Amino acid sequence: MGPVVTDAAVANHASALKRHRQTRKRTARNQALRTRLRHAVRAVREAVVGKDLAAAEETLRRAARALDKAVSKGLLHRNNAARRVARLSRAVGKLKAARA
């Protein structure tokens, strides 16, 4: 008896079933990373809106690191991550300039 399909849209042979398992695993991992990334970016924006400079700088460091890591994992294009970091940095910089 051969492999049994649990999803009707998948071909019923070993290599297709394996690819389907790998895709589901990769999708779940990417979704978790993407969610974590969005939360990191949101934390920076909330700190900027709340005018909390110390928190904004700390969360910016974490978010920039998370974005760079997402690039290395193939989750984001490097230009996309660079653009996001630049915009967040500019927002934190404006907050810092307003404090000075």
mmCIF file as gemmi writes it, N, C-alpha and C atoms, coordinates in Angstrom:
data_model
loop_
_atom_site.group_PDB
_atom_site.id
_atom_site.type_symbol
_atom_site.label_atom_id
_atom_site.label_alt_id
_atom_site.label_comp_id
_atom_site.label_asym_id
_atom_site.label_entity_id
_atom_site.label_seq_id
_atom_site.pdbx_PDB_ins_code
_atom_site.Cartn_x
_atom_site.Cartn_y
_atom_site.Cartn_z
_atom_site.occupancy
_atom_site.B_iso_or_equiv
_atom_site.pdbx_formal_charge
_atom_site.auth_seq_id
_atom_site.auth_asym_id
_atom_site.pdbx_PDB_model_num
ATOM 1 N N . MET Axp A 1 ? 0.848 -1.186 0 1 0 ? 1 A 1
ATOM 2 C CA . MET Axp A 1 ? 0 0 0 1 0 ? 1 A 1
ATOM 3 C C . MET Axp A 1 ? 0.887 1.241 0 1 0 ? 1 A 1
ATOM 4 N N . GLY Axp A 2 ? 0.622 2.169 -0.892 1 0 ? 2 A 1
ATOM 5 C CA . GLY Axp A 2 ? 1.432 3.366 -1.058 1 0 ? 2 A 1
ATOM 6 C C . GLY Axp A 2 ? 1.02 4.482 -0.115 1 0 ? 2 A 1
ATOM 7 N N . PRO Axp A 3 ? 1.576 5.654 -0.333 1 0 ? 3 A 1
ATOM 8 C CA . PRO Axp A 3 ? 1.265 6.815 0.507 1 0 ? 3 A 1
ATOM 9 C C . PRO Axp A 3 ? -0.202 7.199 0.393 1 0 ? 3 A 1
ATOM 10 N N . VAL Axp A 4 ? -0.708 7.764 1.451 1 0 ? 4 A 1
ATOM 11 C CA . VAL Axp A 4 ? -2.109 8.162 1.477 1 0 ? 4 A 1
ATOM 12 C C . VAL Axp A 4 ? -2.187 9.678 1.492 1 0 ? 4 A 1
ATOM 13 N N . VAL Axp A 5 ? -2.993 10.236 0.605 1 0 ? 5 A 1
ATOM 14 C CA . VAL Axp A 5 ? -3.147 11.68 0.5 1 0 ? 5 A 1
ATOM 15 C C . VAL Axp A 5 ? -4.135 12.162 1.55 1 0 ? 5 A 1
ATOM 16 N N . THR Axp A 6 ? -3.725 13.215 2.283 1 0 ? 6 A 1
ATOM 17 C CA . THR Axp A 6 ? -4.651 13.81 3.25 1 0 ? 6 A 1
ATOM 18 C C . THR Axp A 6 ? -5.275 15.073 2.683 1 0 ? 6 A 1
ATOM 19 N N . ASP Axp A 7 ? -4.651 15.635 1.648 1 0 ? 7 A 1
ATOM 20 C CA . ASP Axp A 7 ? -5.136 16.847 1.009 1 0 ? 7 A 1
ATOM 21 C C . ASP Axp A 7 ? -5.453 16.504 -0.445 1 0 ? 7 A 1
ATOM 22 N N . ALA Axp A 8 ? -6.672 16.751 -0.869 1 0 ? 8 A 1
ATOM 23 C CA . ALA Axp A 8 ? -7.125 16.333 -2.189 1 0 ? 8 A 1
ATOM 24 C C . ALA Axp A 8 ? -6.359 17.007 -3.332 1 0 ? 8 A 1
ATOM 25 N N . ALA Axp A 9 ? -5.746 18.152 -3.072 1 0 ? 9 A 1
ATOM 26 C CA . ALA Axp A 9 ? -5.089 18.901 -4.137 1 0 ? 9 A 1
ATOM 27 C C . ALA Axp A 9 ? -3.65 18.446 -4.382 1 0 ? 9 A 1
ATOM 28 N N . VAL Axp A 10 ? -3.189 17.437 -3.667 1 0 ? 10 A 1
ATOM 29 C CA . VAL Axp A 10 ? -1.804 17.002 -3.783 1 0 ? 10 A 1
ATOM 30 C C . VAL Axp A 10 ? -1.743 15.694 -4.553 1 0 ? 10 A 1
ATOM 31 N N . ALA Axp A 11 ? -0.751 15.599 -5.444 1 0 ? 11 A 1
ATOM 32 C CA . ALA Axp A 11 ? -0.565 14.349 -6.184 1 0 ? 11 A 1
ATOM 33 C C . ALA Axp A 11 ? -0.199 13.243 -5.2 1 0 ? 11 A 1
ATOM 34 N N . ASN Axp A 12 ? -0.609 12.033 -5.522 1 0 ? 12 A 1
ATOM 35 C CA . ASN Axp A 12 ? -0.418 10.919 -4.588 1 0 ? 12 A 1
ATOM 36 C C . ASN Axp A 12 ? 0.837 10.114 -4.945 1 0 ? 12 A 1
ATOM 37 N N . HIS Axp A 13 ? 1.995 10.777 -4.849 1 0 ? 13 A 1
ATOM 38 C CA . HIS Axp A 13 ? 3.248 10.031 -4.943 1 0 ? 13 A 1
ATOM 39 C C . HIS Axp A 13 ? 4.219 10.641 -3.946 1 0 ? 13 A 1
ATOM 40 N N . ALA Axp A 14 ? 5.212 9.863 -3.59 1 0 ? 14 A 1
ATOM 41 C CA . ALA Axp A 14 ? 6.064 10.186 -2.445 1 0 ? 14 A 1
ATOM 42 C C . ALA Axp A 14 ? 6.712 11.566 -2.543 1 0 ? 14 A 1
ATOM 43 N N . SER Axp A 15 ? 7.265 11.909 -3.697 1 0 ? 15 A 1
ATOM 44 C CA . SER Axp A 15 ? 7.978 13.185 -3.8 1 0 ? 15 A 1
ATOM 45 C C . SER Axp A 15 ? 7.02 14.368 -3.664 1 0 ? 15 A 1
ATOM 46 N N . ALA Axp A 16 ? 5.825 14.253 -4.234 1 0 ? 16 A 1
ATOM 47 C CA . ALA Axp A 16 ? 4.851 15.339 -4.128 1 0 ? 16 A 1
ATOM 48 C C . ALA Axp A 16 ? 4.367 15.484 -2.69 1 0 ? 16 A 1
ATOM 49 N N . LEU Axp A 17 ? 4.169 14.371 -2.012 1 0 ? 17 A 1
ATOM 50 C CA . LEU Axp A 17 ? 3.732 14.419 -0.614 1 0 ? 17 A 1
ATOM 51 C C . LEU Axp A 17 ? 4.813 15.049 0.259 1 0 ? 17 A 1
ATOM 52 N N . LYS Axp A 18 ? 6.063 14.708 0.001 1 0 ? 18 A 1
ATOM 53 C CA . LYS Axp A 18 ? 7.169 15.283 0.766 1 0 ? 18 A 1
ATOM 54 C C . LYS Axp A 18 ? 7.251 16.791 0.521 1 0 ? 18 A 1
ATOM 55 N N . ARG Axp A 19 ? 7.149 17.202 -0.746 1 0 ? 19 A 1
ATOM 56 C CA . ARG Axp A 19 ? 7.194 18.637 -1.059 1 0 ? 19 A 1
ATOM 57 C C . ARG Axp A 19 ? 6.055 19.375 -0.361 1 0 ? 19 A 1
ATOM 58 N N . HIS Axp A 20 ? 4.891 18.726 -0.305 1 0 ? 20 A 1
ATOM 59 C CA . HIS Axp A 20 ? 3.737 19.348 0.358 1 0 ? 20 A 1
ATOM 60 C C . HIS Axp A 20 ? 4.011 19.517 1.848 1 0 ? 20 A 1
ATOM 61 N N . ARG Axp A 21 ? 4.589 18.495 2.475 1 0 ? 21 A 1
ATOM 62 C CA . ARG Axp A 21 ? 4.937 18.59 3.903 1 0 ? 21 A 1
ATOM 63 C C . ARG Axp A 21 ? 5.946 19.703 4.133 1 0 ? 21 A 1
ATOM 64 N N . GLN Axp A 22 ? 6.955 19.774 3.264 1 0 ? 22 A 1
ATOM 65 C CA . GLN Axp A 22 ? 7.984 20.799 3.4 1 0 ? 22 A 1
ATOM 66 C C . GLN Axp A 22 ? 7.392 22.206 3.239 1 0 ? 22 A 1
ATOM 67 N N . THR Axp A 23 ? 6.496 22.342 2.289 1 0 ? 23 A 1
ATOM 68 C CA . THR Axp A 23 ? 5.87 23.635 2.04 1 0 ? 23 A 1
ATOM 69 C C . THR Axp A 23 ? 5.041 24.078 3.236 1 0 ? 23 A 1
ATOM 70 N N . ARG Axp A 24 ? 4.273 23.146 3.809 1 0 ? 24 A 1
ATOM 71 C CA . ARG Axp A 24 ? 3.471 23.495 4.991 1 0 ? 24 A 1
ATOM 72 C C . ARG Axp A 24 ? 4.357 23.932 6.146 1 0 ? 24 A 1
ATOM 73 N N . LYS Axp A 25 ? 5.447 23.227 6.355 1 0 ? 25 A 1
ATOM 74 C CA . LYS Axp A 25 ? 6.382 23.553 7.438 1 0 ? 25 A 1
ATOM 75 C C . LYS Axp A 25 ? 7.018 24.929 7.202 1 0 ? 25 A 1
ATOM 76 N N . ARG Axp A 26 ? 7.468 25.163 5.962 1 0 ? 26 A 1
ATOM 77 C CA . ARG Axp A 26 ? 8.108 26.429 5.616 1 0 ? 26 A 1
ATOM 78 C C . ARG Axp A 26 ? 7.125 27.593 5.73 1 0 ? 26 A 1
ATOM 79 N N . THR Axp A 27 ? 5.882 27.368 5.303 1 0 ? 27 A 1
ATOM 80 C CA . THR Axp A 27 ? 4.859 28.411 5.377 1 0 ? 27 A 1
ATOM 81 C C . THR Axp A 27 ? 4.598 28.797 6.823 1 0 ? 27 A 1
ATOM 82 N N . ALA Axp A 28 ? 4.491 27.798 7.698 1 0 ? 28 A 1
ATOM 83 C CA . ALA Axp A 28 ? 4.247 28.074 9.115 1 0 ? 28 A 1
ATOM 84 C C . ALA Axp A 28 ? 5.419 28.852 9.72 1 0 ? 28 A 1
ATOM 85 N N . ARG Axp A 29 ? 6.639 28.472 9.371 1 0 ? 29 A 1
ATOM 86 C CA . ARG Axp A 29 ? 7.83 29.16 9.897 1 0 ? 29 A 1
ATOM 87 C C . ARG Axp A 29 ? 7.862 30.601 9.412 1 0 ? 29 A 1
ATOM 88 N N . ASN Axp A 30 ? 7.618 30.8 8.11 1 0 ? 30 A 1
ATOM 89 C CA . ASN Axp A 30 ? 7.649 32.15 7.548 1 0 ? 30 A 1
ATOM 90 C C . ASN Axp A 30 ? 6.561 33.026 8.138 1 0 ? 30 A 1
ATOM 91 N N . GLN Axp A 31 ? 5.388 32.447 8.367 1 0 ? 31 A 1
ATOM 92 C CA . GLN Axp A 31 ? 4.282 33.203 8.936 1 0 ? 31 A 1
ATOM 93 C C . GLN Axp A 31 ? 4.638 33.664 10.347 1 0 ? 31 A 1
ATOM 94 N N . ALA Axp A 32 ? 5.251 32.787 11.133 1 0 ? 32 A 1
ATOM 95 C CA . ALA Axp A 32 ? 5.655 33.15 12.491 1 0 ? 32 A 1
ATOM 96 C C . ALA Axp A 32 ? 6.704 34.255 12.471 1 0 ? 32 A 1
ATOM 97 N N . LEU Axp A 33 ? 7.685 34.136 11.577 1 0 ? 33 A 1
ATOM 98 C CA . LEU Axp A 33 ? 8.735 35.155 11.475 1 0 ? 33 A 1
ATOM 99 C C . LEU Axp A 33 ? 8.154 36.492 11.024 1 0 ? 33 A 1
ATOM 100 N N . ARG Axp A 34 ? 7.241 36.447 10.054 1 0 ? 34 A 1
ATOM 101 C CA . ARG Axp A 34 ? 6.63 37.67 9.55 1 0 ? 34 A 1
ATOM 102 C C . ARG Axp A 34 ? 5.832 38.376 10.639 1 0 ? 34 A 1
ATOM 103 N N . THR Axp A 35 ? 5.121 37.58 11.457 1 0 ? 35 A 1
ATOM 104 C CA . THR Axp A 35 ? 4.343 38.145 12.559 1 0 ? 35 A 1
ATOM 105 C C . THR Axp A 35 ? 5.268 38.8 13.576 1 0 ? 35 A 1
ATOM 106 N N . ARG Axp A 36 ? 6.355 38.113 13.922 1 0 ? 36 A 1
ATOM 107 C CA . ARG Axp A 36 ? 7.315 38.65 14.88 1 0 ? 36 A 1
ATOM 108 C C . ARG Axp A 36 ? 7.921 39.958 14.35 1 0 ? 36 A 1
ATOM 109 N N . LEU Axp A 37 ? 8.168 39.986 13.049 1 0 ? 37 A 1
ATOM 110 C CA . LEU Axp A 37 ? 8.722 41.17 12.408 1 0 ? 37 A 1
ATOM 111 C C . LEU Axp A 37 ? 7.747 42.342 12.493 1 0 ? 37 A 1
ATOM 112 N N . ARG Axp A 38 ? 6.496 42.088 12.194 1 0 ? 38 A 1
ATOM 113 C CA . ARG Axp A 38 ? 5.483 43.152 12.258 1 0 ? 38 A 1
ATOM 114 C C . ARG Axp A 38 ? 5.361 43.699 13.675 1 0 ? 38 A 1
ATOM 115 N N . HIS Axp A 39 ? 5.423 42.816 14.673 1 0 ? 39 A 1
ATOM 116 C CA . HIS Axp A 39 ? 5.337 43.26 16.065 1 0 ? 39 A 1
ATOM 117 C C . HIS Axp A 39 ? 6.537 44.132 16.428 1 0 ? 39 A 1
ATOM 118 N N . ALA Axp A 40 ? 7.714 43.776 15.957 1 0 ? 40 A 1
ATOM 119 C CA . ALA Axp A 40 ? 8.917 44.554 16.254 1 0 ? 40 A 1
ATOM 120 C C . ALA Axp A 40 ? 8.806 45.956 15.654 1 0 ? 40 A 1
ATOM 121 N N . VAL Axp A 41 ? 8.342 46.033 14.419 1 0 ? 41 A 1
ATOM 122 C CA . VAL Axp A 41 ? 8.197 47.326 13.742 1 0 ? 41 A 1
ATOM 123 C C . VAL Axp A 41 ? 7.109 48.144 14.43 1 0 ? 41 A 1
ATOM 124 N N . ARG Axp A 42 ? 6.021 47.501 14.813 1 0 ? 42 A 1
ATOM 125 C CA . ARG Axp A 42 ? 4.918 48.19 15.483 1 0 ? 42 A 1
ATOM 126 C C . ARG Axp A 42 ? 5.381 48.761 16.824 1 0 ? 42 A 1
ATOM 127 N N . ALA Axp A 43 ? 6.253 48.038 17.53 1 0 ? 43 A 1
ATOM 128 C CA . ALA Axp A 43 ? 6.756 48.512 18.823 1 0 ? 43 A 1
ATOM 129 C C . ALA Axp A 43 ? 7.535 49.812 18.653 1 0 ? 43 A 1
ATOM 130 N N . VAL Axp A 44 ? 8.31 49.91 17.575 1 0 ? 44 A 1
ATOM 131 C CA . VAL Axp A 44 ? 9.063 51.146 17.321 1 0 ? 44 A 1
ATOM 132 C C . VAL Axp A 44 ? 8.091 52.283 17.057 1 0 ? 44 A 1
ATOM 133 N N . ARG Axp A 45 ? 7.12 52.039 16.2 1 0 ? 45 A 1
ATOM 134 C CA . ARG Axp A 45 ? 6.153 53.094 15.858 1 0 ? 45 A 1
ATOM 135 C C . ARG Axp A 45 ? 5.38 53.564 17.08 1 0 ? 45 A 1
ATOM 136 N N . GLU Axp A 46 ? 4.995 52.614 17.944 1 0 ? 46 A 1
ATOM 137 C CA . GLU Axp A 46 ? 4.253 52.98 19.157 1 0 ? 46 A 1
ATOM 138 C C . GLU Axp A 46 ? 5.125 53.808 20.098 1 0 ? 46 A 1
ATOM 139 N N . ALA Axp A 47 ? 6.411 53.464 20.207 1 0 ? 47 A 1
ATOM 140 C CA . ALA Axp A 47 ? 7.322 54.232 21.056 1 0 ? 47 A 1
ATOM 141 C C . ALA Axp A 47 ? 7.494 55.646 20.513 1 0 ? 47 A 1
ATOM 142 N N . VAL Axp A 48 ? 7.549 55.777 19.184 1 0 ? 48 A 1
ATOM 143 C CA . VAL Axp A 48 ? 7.695 57.103 18.572 1 0 ? 48 A 1
ATOM 144 C C . VAL Axp A 48 ? 6.43 57.931 18.814 1 0 ? 48 A 1
ATOM 145 N N . VAL Axp A 49 ? 5.277 57.314 18.62 1 0 ? 49 A 1
ATOM 146 C CA . VAL Axp A 49 ? 4.01 58.027 18.842 1 0 ? 49 A 1
ATOM 147 C C . VAL Axp A 49 ? 3.878 58.434 20.309 1 0 ? 49 A 1
ATOM 148 N N . GLY Axp A 50 ? 4.34 57.559 21.204 1 0 ? 50 A 1
ATOM 149 C CA . GLY Axp A 50 ? 4.3 57.852 22.634 1 0 ? 50 A 1
ATOM 150 C C . GLY Axp A 50 ? 5.415 58.784 23.084 1 0 ? 50 A 1
ATOM 151 N N . LYS Axp A 51 ? 6.266 59.202 22.156 1 0 ? 51 A 1
ATOM 152 C CA . LYS Axp A 51 ? 7.379 60.124 22.416 1 0 ? 51 A 1
ATOM 153 C C . LYS Axp A 51 ? 8.327 59.601 23.501 1 0 ? 51 A 1
ATOM 154 N N . ASP Axp A 52 ? 8.538 58.301 23.516 1 0 ? 52 A 1
ATOM 155 C CA . ASP Axp A 52 ? 9.454 57.667 24.471 1 0 ? 52 A 1
ATOM 156 C C . ASP Axp A 52 ? 10.761 57.374 23.737 1 0 ? 52 A 1
ATOM 157 N N . LEU Axp A 53 ? 11.719 58.278 23.85 1 0 ? 53 A 1
ATOM 158 C CA . LEU Axp A 53 ? 12.961 58.193 23.081 1 0 ? 53 A 1
ATOM 159 C C . LEU Axp A 53 ? 13.779 56.953 23.429 1 0 ? 53 A 1
ATOM 160 N N . ALA Axp A 54 ? 13.925 56.658 24.704 1 0 ? 54 A 1
ATOM 161 C CA . ALA Axp A 54 ? 14.732 55.501 25.119 1 0 ? 54 A 1
ATOM 162 C C . ALA Axp A 54 ? 14.148 54.203 24.56 1 0 ? 54 A 1
ATOM 163 N N . ALA Axp A 55 ? 12.833 54.055 24.702 1 0 ? 55 A 1
ATOM 164 C CA . ALA Axp A 55 ? 12.174 52.853 24.191 1 0 ? 55 A 1
ATOM 165 C C . ALA Axp A 55 ? 12.256 52.796 22.667 1 0 ? 55 A 1
ATOM 166 N N . ALA Axp A 56 ? 12.115 53.943 22.019 1 0 ? 56 A 1
ATOM 167 C CA . ALA Axp A 56 ? 12.166 53.989 20.556 1 0 ? 56 A 1
ATOM 168 C C . ALA Axp A 56 ? 13.535 53.541 20.052 1 0 ? 56 A 1
ATOM 169 N N . GLU Axp A 57 ? 14.607 54.028 20.692 1 0 ? 57 A 1
ATOM 170 C CA . GLU Axp A 57 ? 15.953 53.644 20.256 1 0 ? 57 A 1
ATOM 171 C C . GLU Axp A 57 ? 16.205 52.157 20.483 1 0 ? 57 A 1
ATOM 172 N N . GLU Axp A 58 ? 15.768 51.649 21.628 1 0 ? 58 A 1
ATOM 173 C CA . GLU Axp A 58 ? 15.968 50.228 21.937 1 0 ? 58 A 1
ATOM 174 C C . GLU Axp A 58 ? 15.172 49.335 20.985 1 0 ? 58 A 1
ATOM 175 N N . THR Axp A 59 ? 13.909 49.677 20.778 1 0 ? 59 A 1
ATOM 176 C CA . THR Axp A 59 ? 13.084 48.855 19.886 1 0 ? 59 A 1
ATOM 177 C C . THR Axp A 59 ? 13.552 48.984 18.439 1 0 ? 59 A 1
ATOM 178 N N . LEU Axp A 60 ? 14.114 50.14 18.076 1 0 ? 60 A 1
ATOM 179 C CA . LEU Axp A 60 ? 14.658 50.301 16.717 1 0 ? 60 A 1
ATOM 180 C C . LEU Axp A 60 ? 15.828 49.347 16.503 1 0 ? 60 A 1
ATOM 181 N N . ARG Axp A 61 ? 16.711 49.237 17.495 1 0 ? 61 A 1
ATOM 182 C CA . ARG Axp A 61 ? 17.838 48.296 17.373 1 0 ? 61 A 1
ATOM 183 C C . ARG Axp A 61 ? 17.333 46.875 17.18 1 0 ? 61 A 1
ATOM 184 N N . ARG Axp A 62 ? 16.336 46.497 17.974 1 0 ? 62 A 1
ATOM 185 C CA . ARG Axp A 62 ? 15.781 45.132 17.861 1 0 ? 62 A 1
ATOM 186 C C . ARG Axp A 62 ? 15.111 44.914 16.512 1 0 ? 62 A 1
ATOM 187 N N . ALA Axp A 63 ? 14.342 45.914 16.069 1 0 ? 63 A 1
ATOM 188 C CA . ALA Axp A 63 ? 13.623 45.782 14.803 1 0 ? 63 A 1
ATOM 189 C C . ALA Axp A 63 ? 14.601 45.709 13.63 1 0 ? 63 A 1
ATOM 190 N N . ALA Axp A 64 ? 15.649 46.527 13.663 1 0 ? 64 A 1
ATOM 191 C CA . ALA Axp A 64 ? 16.634 46.518 12.576 1 0 ? 64 A 1
ATOM 192 C C . ALA Axp A 64 ? 17.312 45.158 12.507 1 0 ? 64 A 1
ATOM 193 N N . ARG Axp A 65 ? 17.637 44.606 13.663 1 0 ? 65 A 1
ATOM 194 C CA . ARG Axp A 65 ? 18.277 43.283 13.701 1 0 ? 65 A 1
ATOM 195 C C . ARG Axp A 65 ? 17.31 42.216 13.155 1 0 ? 65 A 1
ATOM 196 N N . ALA Axp A 66 ? 16.042 42.303 13.559 1 0 ? 66 A 1
ATOM 197 C CA . ALA Axp A 66 ? 15.048 41.337 13.089 1 0 ? 66 A 1
ATOM 198 C C . ALA Axp A 66 ? 14.856 41.445 11.578 1 0 ? 66 A 1
ATOM 199 N N . LEU Axp A 67 ? 14.832 42.667 11.06 1 0 ? 67 A 1
ATOM 200 C CA . LEU Axp A 67 ? 14.681 42.863 9.619 1 0 ? 67 A 1
ATOM 201 C C . LEU Axp A 67 ? 15.883 42.297 8.868 1 0 ? 67 A 1
ATOM 202 N N . ASP Axp A 68 ? 17.085 42.54 9.384 1 0 ? 68 A 1
ATOM 203 C CA . ASP Axp A 68 ? 18.287 42.001 8.74 1 0 ? 68 A 1
ATOM 204 C C . ASP Axp A 68 ? 18.281 40.479 8.761 1 0 ? 68 A 1
ATOM 205 N N . LYS Axp A 69 ? 17.805 39.921 9.849 1 0 ? 69 A 1
ATOM 206 C CA . LYS Axp A 69 ? 17.746 38.468 9.957 1 0 ? 69 A 1
ATOM 207 C C . LYS Axp A 69 ? 16.714 37.912 8.968 1 0 ? 69 A 1
ATOM 208 N N . ALA Axp A 70 ? 15.609 38.627 8.787 1 0 ? 70 A 1
ATOM 209 C CA . ALA Axp A 70 ? 14.584 38.198 7.828 1 0 ? 70 A 1
ATOM 210 C C . ALA Axp A 70 ? 15.146 38.191 6.408 1 0 ? 70 A 1
ATOM 211 N N . VAL Axp A 71 ? 16.021 39.13 6.113 1 0 ? 71 A 1
ATOM 212 C CA . VAL Axp A 71 ? 16.661 39.162 4.792 1 0 ? 71 A 1
ATOM 213 C C . VAL Axp A 71 ? 17.538 37.928 4.621 1 0 ? 71 A 1
ATOM 214 N N . SER Axp A 72 ? 18.319 37.609 5.651 1 0 ? 72 A 1
ATOM 215 C CA . SER Axp A 72 ? 19.22 36.463 5.538 1 0 ? 72 A 1
ATOM 216 C C . SER Axp A 72 ? 18.459 35.15 5.435 1 0 ? 72 A 1
ATOM 217 N N . LYS Axp A 73 ? 17.227 35.11 5.963 1 0 ? 73 A 1
ATOM 218 C CA . LYS Axp A 73 ? 16.396 33.907 5.872 1 0 ? 73 A 1
ATOM 219 C C . LYS Axp A 73 ? 15.61 33.85 4.564 1 0 ? 73 A 1
ATOM 220 N N . GLY Axp A 74 ? 15.693 34.927 3.776 1 0 ? 74 A 1
ATOM 221 C CA . GLY Axp A 74 ? 14.974 34.947 2.501 1 0 ? 74 A 1
ATOM 222 C C . GLY Axp A 74 ? 13.528 35.37 2.635 1 0 ? 74 A 1
ATOM 223 N N . LEU Axp A 75 ? 13.172 35.948 3.76 1 0 ? 75 A 1
ATOM 224 C CA . LEU Axp A 75 ? 11.786 36.343 4.008 1 0 ? 75 A 1
ATOM 225 C C . LEU Axp A 75 ? 11.47 37.689 3.372 1 0 ? 75 A 1
ATOM 226 N N . LEU Axp A 76 ? 12.465 38.575 3.324 1 0 ? 76 A 1
ATOM 227 C CA . LEU Axp A 76 ? 12.302 39.907 2.743 1 0 ? 76 A 1
ATOM 228 C C . LEU Axp A 76 ? 13.443 40.178 1.761 1 0 ? 76 A 1
ATOM 229 N N . HIS Axp A 77 ? 13.182 41.042 0.81 1 0 ? 77 A 1
ATOM 230 C CA . HIS Axp A 77 ? 14.24 41.523 -0.068 1 0 ? 77 A 1
ATOM 231 C C . HIS Axp A 77 ? 15.066 42.537 0.714 1 0 ? 77 A 1
ATOM 232 N N . ARG Axp A 78 ? 16.361 42.594 0.443 1 0 ? 78 A 1
ATOM 233 C CA . ARG Axp A 78 ? 17.233 43.473 1.238 1 0 ? 78 A 1
ATOM 234 C C . ARG Axp A 78 ? 16.847 44.938 1.098 1 0 ? 78 A 1
ATOM 235 N N . ASN Axp A 79 ? 16.372 45.348 -0.071 1 0 ? 79 A 1
ATOM 236 C CA . ASN Axp A 79 ? 15.97 46.749 -0.257 1 0 ? 79 A 1
ATOM 237 C C . ASN Axp A 79 ? 14.72 47.065 0.556 1 0 ? 79 A 1
ATOM 238 N N . ASN Axp A 80 ? 13.819 46.1 0.644 1 0 ? 80 A 1
ATOM 239 C CA . ASN Axp A 80 ? 12.608 46.28 1.437 1 0 ? 80 A 1
ATOM 240 C C . ASN Axp A 80 ? 12.973 46.49 2.9 1 0 ? 80 A 1
ATOM 241 N N . ALA Axp A 81 ? 13.861 45.656 3.411 1 0 ? 81 A 1
ATOM 242 C CA . ALA Axp A 81 ? 14.288 45.773 4.816 1 0 ? 81 A 1
ATOM 243 C C . ALA Axp A 81 ? 15.02 47.092 5.033 1 0 ? 81 A 1
ATOM 244 N N . ALA Axp A 82 ? 15.888 47.466 4.098 1 0 ? 82 A 1
ATOM 245 C CA . ALA Axp A 82 ? 16.632 48.716 4.227 1 0 ? 82 A 1
ATOM 246 C C . ALA Axp A 82 ? 15.684 49.908 4.246 1 0 ? 82 A 1
ATOM 247 N N . ARG Axp A 83 ? 14.666 49.873 3.409 1 0 ? 83 A 1
ATOM 248 C CA . ARG Axp A 83 ? 13.683 50.963 3.368 1 0 ? 83 A 1
ATOM 249 C C . ARG Axp A 83 ? 12.939 51.073 4.692 1 0 ? 83 A 1
ATOM 250 N N . ARG Axp A 84 ? 12.544 49.916 5.242 1 0 ? 84 A 1
ATOM 251 C CA . ARG Axp A 84 ? 11.83 49.932 6.525 1 0 ? 84 A 1
ATOM 252 C C . ARG Axp A 84 ? 12.702 50.471 7.645 1 0 ? 84 A 1
ATOM 253 N N . VAL Axp A 85 ? 13.96 50.022 7.686 1 0 ? 85 A 1
ATOM 254 C CA . VAL Axp A 85 ? 14.887 50.492 8.725 1 0 ? 85 A 1
ATOM 255 C C . VAL Axp A 85 ? 15.107 51.993 8.572 1 0 ? 85 A 1
ATOM 256 N N . ALA Axp A 86 ? 15.27 52.465 7.341 1 0 ? 86 A 1
ATOM 257 C CA . ALA Axp A 86 ? 15.496 53.887 7.099 1 0 ? 86 A 1
ATOM 258 C C . ALA Axp A 86 ? 14.318 54.724 7.579 1 0 ? 86 A 1
ATOM 259 N N . ARG Axp A 87 ? 13.107 54.273 7.3 1 0 ? 87 A 1
ATOM 260 C CA . ARG Axp A 87 ? 11.918 55.026 7.71 1 0 ? 87 A 1
ATOM 261 C C . ARG Axp A 87 ? 11.782 55.047 9.226 1 0 ? 87 A 1
ATOM 262 N N . LEU Axp A 88 ? 12.043 53.909 9.856 1 0 ? 88 A 1
ATOM 263 C CA . LEU Axp A 88 ? 11.971 53.858 11.32 1 0 ? 88 A 1
ATOM 264 C C . LEU Axp A 88 ? 13.06 54.735 11.932 1 0 ? 88 A 1
ATOM 265 N N . SER Axp A 89 ? 14.268 54.672 11.367 1 0 ? 89 A 1
ATOM 266 C CA . SER Axp A 89 ? 15.382 55.488 11.868 1 0 ? 89 A 1
ATOM 267 C C . SER Axp A 89 ? 15.065 56.971 11.728 1 0 ? 89 A 1
ATOM 268 N N . ARG Axp A 90 ? 14.471 57.332 10.615 1 0 ? 90 A 1
ATOM 269 C CA . ARG Axp A 90 ? 14.115 58.732 10.399 1 0 ? 90 A 1
ATOM 270 C C . ARG Axp A 90 ? 13.088 59.19 11.432 1 0 ? 90 A 1
ATOM 271 N N . ALA Axp A 91 ? 12.123 58.338 11.747 1 0 ? 91 A 1
ATOM 272 C CA . ALA Axp A 91 ? 11.106 58.693 12.739 1 0 ? 91 A 1
ATOM 273 C C . ALA Axp A 91 ? 11.731 58.864 14.117 1 0 ? 91 A 1
ATOM 274 N N . VAL Axp A 92 ? 12.644 57.958 14.482 1 0 ? 92 A 1
ATOM 275 C CA . VAL Axp A 92 ? 13.325 58.054 15.779 1 0 ? 92 A 1
ATOM 276 C C . VAL Axp A 92 ? 14.224 59.295 15.78 1 0 ? 92 A 1
ATOM 277 N N . GLY Axp A 93 ? 14.873 59.578 14.667 1 0 ? 93 A 1
ATOM 278 C CA . GLY Axp A 93 ? 15.727 60.758 14.559 1 0 ? 93 A 1
ATOM 279 C C . GLY Axp A 93 ? 14.945 62.045 14.742 1 0 ? 93 A 1
ATOM 280 N N . LYS Axp A 94 ? 13.744 62.104 14.157 1 0 ? 94 A 1
ATOM 281 C CA . LYS Axp A 94 ? 12.894 63.285 14.333 1 0 ? 94 A 1
ATOM 282 C C . LYS Axp A 94 ? 12.512 63.463 15.795 1 0 ? 94 A 1
ATOM 283 N N . LEU Axp A 95 ? 12.24 62.34 16.452 1 0 ? 95 A 1
ATOM 284 C CA . LEU Axp A 95 ? 11.89 62.389 17.871 1 0 ? 95 A 1
ATOM 285 C C . LEU Axp A 95 ? 13.08 62.906 18.68 1 0 ? 95 A 1
ATOM 286 N N . LYS Axp A 96 ? 14.281 62.436 18.329 1 0 ? 96 A 1
ATOM 287 C CA . LYS Axp A 96 ? 15.491 62.855 19.022 1 0 ? 96 A 1
ATOM 288 C C . LYS Axp A 96 ? 15.752 64.343 18.779 1 0 ? 96 A 1
ATOM 289 N N . ALA Axp A 97 ? 15.533 64.812 17.544 1 0 ? 97 A 1
ATOM 290 C CA . ALA Axp A 97 ? 15.738 66.223 17.204 1 0 ? 97 A 1
ATOM 291 C C . ALA Axp A 97 ? 14.736 67.11 17.935 1 0 ? 97 A 1
ATOM 292 N N . ALA Axp A 98 ? 13.526 66.611 18.101 1 0 ? 98 A 1
ATOM 293 C CA . ALA Axp A 98 ? 12.497 67.385 18.809 1 0 ? 98 A 1
ATOM 294 C C . ALA Axp A 98 ? 12.841 67.513 20.289 1 0 ? 98 A 1
ATOM 295 N N . ARG Axp A 99 ? 13.543 66.517 20.817 1 0 ? 99 A 1
ATOM 296 C CA . ARG Axp A 99 ? 13.955 66.552 22.223 1 0 ? 99 A 1
ATOM 297 C C . ARG Axp A 99 ? 15.091 67.54 22.464 1 0 ? 99 A 1
ATOM 298 N N . ALA Axp A 100 ? 15.931 67.712 21.449 1 0 ? 100 A 1
ATOM 299 C CA . ALA Axp A 100 ? 17.139 68.546 21.611 1 0 ? 100 A 1
ATOM 300 C C . ALA Axp A 100 ? 16.837 70.027 21.589 1 0 ? 100 A 1
